[in-house]
Amino acid sequence: MASKARNTNDPKYSKLAIGVCPDQWGVWFPEDEKQMHPRQAMEEMAAAGFEIIETGPYGYFPKDPKELAKWTTELGLKVVAGTGWGILHKKEAWADTEKTFRAIAETHAAVGAEYIVHLPPLYRDDKTWEWTDDRVLSPDAWKLYVDNANRLGAMLLDEYGLKMVLHPHGDSHIETPEEIARIFDATDPKYVNLCLDSGHVVYGGGDPVQLIKDYPERITYVHIKAFDEDITKEAHEKDWPFGEAVTKGASVCPPAGLPEMHAFVDALAELDKDIYCICEQDCYPCEPTFPKQNAINMRNYLAECGLGLK
């Protein structure tokens, strides 16, 4: 069966590959009673027409690379990335962060992945929405953040052959255009680049298309999703925790929300390089009947925008 991951009908878009991750299935945590069983989720991803996956929270899918490879081989899926949370701005947290990412790297290097996505710790808890950290980092904490980002990226690339990308995120220290620019200016592009999450960039007040134009060499991996403009505006005006904004419908299925996907996909295509575009929609928690058809709708719409084939 011919692959639908790339748009082979139009050379303009043929270097972009569409994929998916557990977030699209309402998964935020390695284990949670509100989430779908991982085997069912992976089976539904394949049934929805996806061939490329990012594994999401480490431990949701099998940590054992042999078991993970068994699942993906059975379902015709290719793992291109893993993700991990890790604190970079606190000296005492480095040992745990290093241990976590070495474990993730060992699993993912063994199954042929190419990227590791670093998800920043939030300053408000995902579930309780309580404050867990300073909203604004001190100069010393910011310097350590940058130093450890370079350190982690070097470890992953030099020891495991995996490319690290930092993920901007609502309620994190990399959210606004200014914070993203600050990271770009301070980090080593050999070891640190950006997971361009179009939805989180919108949530942080940025323009994903402009970001591509401003930093073309730093855009190497994408989470493609959309956020409702009005709910996002209200979330910031009322200072909702990010999790509350999600429960109130901030993350939406294109063509709803921003960015406008034709313009976004075109801007990515103009970079003229191989990029994985991983579909996401923050929908934790959701009814188990919701994700599959919603993901099919998203994949079909993005194919109309040039990304992949129906």
C-alpha positions as CSV (number, residue, x, y, z in Angstrom):
1,M,0.0,0.0,0.0
2,A,1.4,3.4,-1.0
3,S,2.4,5.7,1.9
4,K,0.1,8.7,2.7
5,A,2.6,10.3,5.1
6,R,4.1,12.5,2.3
7,N,2.4,14.4,-0.5
8,T,4.1,12.7,-3.4
9,N,1.6,14.4,-5.8
10,D,3.2,17.8,-5.4
11,P,7.0,18.2,-5.1
12,K,6.5,21.5,-3.2
13,Y,5.2,19.5,-0.1
14,S,7.0,16.2,-0.6
15,K,9.6,16.8,2.1
16,L,6.9,17.3,4.8
17,A,5.8,14.1,6.6
18,I,2.6,13.9,8.7
19,G,2.5,11.9,11.9
20,V,0.7,11.7,15.2
21,C,1.3,11.3,18.9
22,P,-0.7,10.3,22.0
23,D,-1.6,13.9,22.8
24,Q,-4.1,13.7,19.8
25,W,-5.7,10.8,21.8
26,G,-6.1,12.8,25.0
27,V,-2.9,11.4,26.6
28,W,-0.8,13.7,28.9
29,F,0.6,11.2,31.4
30,P,2.4,7.9,31.4
31,E,-0.5,6.4,33.4
32,D,-3.9,7.9,34.2
33,E,-7.3,6.4,34.7
34,K,-8.9,9.0,32.4
35,Q,-6.7,7.9,29.4
36,M,-7.3,5.2,26.8
37,H,-5.3,1.9,27.1
38,P,-2.1,2.4,25.1
39,R,-2.5,-0.6,22.8
40,Q,-6.0,0.6,21.8
41,A,-4.6,4.1,21.2
42,M,-1.8,2.9,18.9
43,E,-4.2,0.6,17.0
44,E,-6.5,3.5,16.4
45,M,-3.6,5.7,15.2
46,A,-2.8,3.2,12.6
47,A,-6.5,2.7,11.7
48,A,-6.8,6.5,11.3
49,G,-4.2,6.4,8.5
50,F,-1.1,7.4,10.3
51,E,2.3,5.7,9.6
52,I,4.6,8.0,11.7
53,I,4.4,8.4,15.5
54,E,6.0,10.2,18.4
55,T,5.6,8.2,21.5
56,G,4.4,10.9,23.9
57,P,4.8,10.6,27.7
58,Y,7.6,8.1,28.4
59,G,6.0,5.0,29.8
60,Y,2.7,5.3,28.1
61,F,3.9,3.1,25.3
62,P,6.3,0.3,26.1
63,K,9.7,1.4,27.5
64,D,11.3,-1.9,26.3
65,P,12.5,-1.2,22.8
66,K,11.9,-4.8,21.7
67,E,8.3,-4.6,22.9
68,L,7.8,-1.1,21.4
69,A,9.2,-2.3,18.1
70,K,6.9,-5.3,18.2
71,W,3.8,-3.1,18.5
72,T,4.9,-0.6,15.8
73,T,6.0,-3.3,13.3
74,E,2.6,-5.1,13.7
75,L,0.8,-1.9,13.0
76,G,3.0,-0.5,10.3
77,L,4.2,2.5,12.3
78,K,7.6,4.2,12.4
79,V,8.8,5.9,15.6
80,V,10.5,9.2,14.8
81,A,10.6,10.8,18.3
82,G,10.2,10.5,22.0
83,T,9.4,13.2,24.6
84,G,10.4,13.9,28.1
85,W,9.9,16.4,30.9
86,G,13.0,17.7,32.7
87,I,13.9,20.6,34.9
88,L,16.8,22.5,33.5
89,H,16.9,25.7,35.6
90,K,17.6,24.1,39.1
91,K,21.0,22.7,39.8
92,E,19.7,20.0,42.2
93,A,17.4,18.7,39.4
94,W,20.1,17.9,36.9
95,A,20.7,14.3,38.0
96,D,17.1,13.3,37.7
97,T,16.8,15.1,34.3
98,E,19.9,13.3,33.0
99,K,18.7,9.9,34.2
100,T,15.2,10.4,32.7
101,F,16.6,11.5,29.3
102,R,19.2,8.7,29.1
103,A,16.4,6.2,29.6
104,I,14.3,7.8,26.9
105,A,17.3,8.0,24.6
106,E,18.2,4.3,25.0
107,T,14.6,3.2,24.1
108,H,14.3,5.5,21.2
109,A,17.8,5.2,19.7
110,A,17.1,1.4,19.7
111,V,14.0,1.8,17.6
112,G,15.5,4.2,15.1
113,A,14.0,7.5,16.3
114,E,15.7,10.7,15.3
115,Y,14.4,13.3,17.8
116,I,13.8,13.8,21.4
117,V,11.4,16.6,22.4
118,H,12.1,18.4,25.7
119,L,8.9,19.5,27.3
120,P,9.5,22.2,29.8
121,P,8.2,21.9,33.4
122,L,5.1,24.1,33.9
123,Y,4.9,26.6,36.7
124,R,1.3,25.5,37.4
125,D,0.5,21.8,37.9
126,D,-1.2,20.0,34.9
127,K,-3.9,18.5,37.1
128,T,-4.3,20.6,40.2
129,W,-3.5,23.9,38.5
130,E,-1.6,24.9,41.7
131,W,1.6,27.0,41.4
132,T,4.7,24.9,41.5
133,D,7.4,27.3,40.4
134,D,8.3,31.0,39.8
135,R,6.5,32.4,36.9
136,V,9.6,34.4,35.8
137,L,13.1,33.0,36.2
138,S,15.9,34.9,37.8
139,P,18.9,35.7,35.7
140,D,20.9,32.9,37.3
141,A,18.1,30.4,36.8
142,W,17.8,31.4,33.2
143,K,21.5,31.1,32.6
144,L,21.4,27.5,34.1
145,Y,18.4,26.7,31.9
146,V,20.4,27.6,28.8
147,D,23.6,25.9,29.9
148,N,21.7,22.7,30.7
149,A,19.8,22.8,27.5
150,N,23.1,22.8,25.6
151,R,24.4,20.1,28.0
152,L,21.4,17.9,27.4
153,G,21.4,18.4,23.7
154,A,25.0,17.5,23.5
155,M,24.5,14.4,25.5
156,L,21.6,13.2,23.3
157,L,23.4,13.9,20.0
158,D,26.9,12.9,20.8
159,E,26.1,9.8,22.8
160,Y,22.9,8.6,21.2
161,G,22.7,10.2,17.8
162,L,19.4,11.9,18.7
163,K,18.5,15.6,18.0
164,M,17.0,17.5,20.8
165,V,14.3,20.1,20.3
166,L,12.9,22.4,23.0
167,H,9.1,22.7,23.1
168,P,7.4,26.0,23.8
169,H,4.4,25.5,26.1
170,G,1.6,27.5,27.8
171,D,2.4,28.1,31.5
172,S,6.1,27.4,31.0
173,H,9.3,29.6,30.8
174,I,9.4,29.3,27.0
175,E,6.0,30.6,25.9
176,T,6.1,34.1,24.4
177,P,7.9,35.2,21.2
178,E,10.4,37.1,23.4
179,E,11.2,34.0,25.4
180,I,11.6,31.8,22.3
181,A,13.9,34.4,20.8
182,R,15.9,34.5,24.0
183,I,16.5,30.7,23.8
184,F,17.5,30.9,20.2
185,D,20.0,33.7,20.9
186,A,21.6,31.9,23.8
187,T,21.8,28.2,22.8
188,D,24.0,26.3,20.4
189,P,22.2,25.4,17.2
190,K,24.2,22.2,16.9
191,Y,22.5,20.9,20.0
192,V,19.4,22.9,20.6
193,N,16.6,23.7,18.2
194,L,12.8,24.2,18.3
195,C,9.9,21.8,18.3
196,L,7.6,24.4,16.6
197,D,4.3,23.7,18.3
198,S,2.0,26.0,16.3
199,G,-0.8,25.8,18.9
200,H,1.4,26.7,21.8
201,V,3.1,29.5,19.8
202,V,-0.4,31.0,19.2
203,Y,-1.3,30.5,22.8
204,G,1.9,32.4,23.8
205,G,0.9,35.4,21.6
206,G,3.2,34.5,18.7
207,D,2.8,34.0,14.9
208,P,4.0,30.5,13.8
209,V,4.4,31.6,10.2
210,Q,6.6,34.6,11.2
211,L,8.6,32.4,13.5
212,I,9.5,30.1,10.5
213,K,10.5,33.2,8.5
214,D,12.6,34.6,11.4
215,Y,14.4,31.4,12.3
216,P,14.4,29.1,9.3
217,E,17.5,27.3,10.3
218,R,16.2,26.5,13.8
219,I,12.9,24.9,12.7
220,T,13.6,21.2,12.4
221,Y,10.5,19.4,13.9
222,V,6.9,20.4,14.2
223,H,3.8,19.8,16.4
224,I,0.9,21.0,14.2
225,K,-2.2,22.1,16.0
226,A,-4.5,25.0,16.4
227,F,-5.9,27.1,19.2
228,D,-9.1,29.1,19.4
229,E,-8.4,32.8,19.4
230,D,-11.2,34.0,21.6
231,I,-10.7,31.3,24.3
232,T,-6.9,31.9,24.3
233,K,-7.6,35.7,24.7
234,E,-9.9,35.1,27.6
235,A,-7.5,32.6,29.2
236,H,-4.8,35.3,29.4
237,E,-7.1,38.1,30.5
238,K,-8.4,35.9,33.4
239,D,-5.0,34.2,34.0
240,W,-6.4,30.7,33.7
241,P,-4.0,27.8,34.2
242,F,-3.2,26.2,30.8
243,G,-5.1,23.0,31.9
244,E,-8.2,25.1,32.5
245,A,-8.0,26.7,29.1
246,V,-7.8,23.2,27.5
247,T,-10.9,22.0,29.5
248,K,-12.7,25.0,28.2
249,G,-11.9,24.1,24.6
250,A,-8.9,26.2,23.7
251,S,-7.3,23.5,21.6
252,V,-9.3,22.9,18.4
253,C,-9.3,20.8,15.2
254,P,-8.4,22.7,12.1
255,P,-9.7,24.5,10.1
256,A,-11.0,26.0,13.3
257,G,-8.6,28.2,15.3
258,L,-5.1,29.6,14.5
259,P,-2.8,29.4,12.7
260,E,-4.5,29.3,9.3
261,M,-3.1,26.0,8.1
262,H,-2.7,26.6,4.4
263,A,-0.3,29.5,5.2
264,F,1.5,27.5,7.9
265,V,2.0,24.4,5.8
266,D,3.2,26.6,2.9
267,A,5.7,28.3,5.1
268,L,7.1,25.0,6.2
269,A,7.2,23.7,2.6
270,E,9.2,26.8,1.6
271,L,12.0,25.7,4.1
272,D,12.7,22.9,1.6
273,K,13.9,20.4,4.1
274,D,12.7,17.2,5.6
275,I,10.3,18.0,8.5
276,Y,8.1,15.7,10.6
277,C,4.8,17.4,11.3
278,I,3.1,15.6,14.3
279,C,-0.6,16.2,14.7
280,E,-1.7,17.2,18.2
281,Q,-4.8,18.4,19.9
282,D,-4.8,19.0,23.6
283,C,-7.9,17.1,24.7
284,Y,-7.1,15.6,28.1
285,P,-9.4,14.3,29.4
286,C,-11.7,13.1,26.6
287,E,-14.3,10.5,25.9
288,P,-12.8,7.4,24.3
289,T,-15.0,7.7,21.3
290,F,-13.7,11.2,20.5
291,P,-10.0,10.9,19.3
292,K,-10.1,8.6,16.2
293,Q,-12.6,10.4,14.0
294,N,-11.4,13.7,15.2
295,A,-7.8,12.7,14.1
296,I,-9.1,11.5,10.8
297,N,-10.8,14.8,10.3
298,M,-7.6,16.7,11.0
299,R,-5.5,14.5,8.8
300,N,-7.9,14.9,5.9
301,Y,-8.0,18.6,6.3
302,L,-4.3,19.0,6.5
303,A,-4.0,16.9,3.3
304,E,-6.2,19.6,1.6
305,C,-3.5,22.0,2.8
306,G,-0.7,20.0,1.2
307,L,0.5,18.0,4.2
308,G,0.3,14.2,3.4
309,L,-2.4,12.5,1.3
310,K,-5.9,11.5,2.1
